[in-house]
Amino acid sequence: MLRVAMLMAGLALNAEPDNTKHDLGTVKTADGTKNVLIVDTPAGQVTYDASNAQVFDAEGKPVGTASSLKGGDKVHVIYVVNNGAKVSEIRLLK
């Protein structure tokens, strides 16, 4: 019971703002010099501002920045809509 209460408290503390969005897709381009990430998603091609993005592998370990991504990588992109799509986190999928 205590564990459930602790988990629920953690979820409340880590709640995402309303403007946080998620996309699943395949990397088309990751340009580290321009801080741009282009991903093919089910809704179409999306261009993200990846200047502050941290990339995590499938186990949750940090592996670098968006410039480390390659075309064809499967990703889960977490971003904030604020004058464009600004990536906060990218998770590599298996």
Secondary structure, DSSP 8 states (H G I E B T S, - for coil): -HHHHHHHHHHHHT---TTEEEEEEEEEEEETTTTEEEEEETTEEEEEE-TT-EEE-TTS-EEE-GGG--TT-EEEEEEEESSSEEEEEEEE--
